[in-house]
C-alpha cells in the first residue's frame, strides 16, 4: 500500500513560476488567434481560389492548435487556484533516458532529443541530465510538483540514508 501524496501550499516563487507559464501560454494562444484572423482578413482583398484555400488552411491550423493548447492552459490555472503542490518522497524505483529521433521525407535522421526521467512511487519525473546522473536506483528523493500541470518546482536527494544498505 502506497502512502498518499502530501499537499503543501505554494510559495510565492512557485506561484510566480506558474503565473509566468500561464501568461506565456496565453500570449502564444493570443498570437495564434491574431494570425488566424489576419489570414482570414487577407481574403477580403485577395480572393483568388489558391489564396482562399491557403488562408483557410492556415487559419484552421492555428485555430486547431489553439484548441489543443487550452487544456494545458487550464491545468496551469487549476494549479494556481488550488494553491498547493504535491510532495513525492521515496526511493528511486527506476530511471531511464527516452531518445527521440525524427527522420525527414528522404529518410535522413535528424538530431536526437533526450528526455531524462526517474520514477518515484510509480510516477515518472522528468529531470535534467545532471540530476539524472546524481541519482541511482534506491536513492531517497523528495520532489515538489504541481498536481495538475506536473510542473516540477524542485527535486532533491534526501540527506537521510536508509537504515539498511
Secondary structure, 3 states (H helix, E strand, C coil): CCCCCEEEECCHHHHHHHHHHHHHHHHHHHHHHHHHHHHHHHHHHCCCHHHHHHHHHHHHHHHHHHHHHHHHHHHHHHHHHHCEEEEEEEEEEEEEEEEEEEECCCCCEEEEEEEEEEEECCEEEEECHHHHHHCCCCCEEEEEEECCCCCEEEEEECCCCCCCC
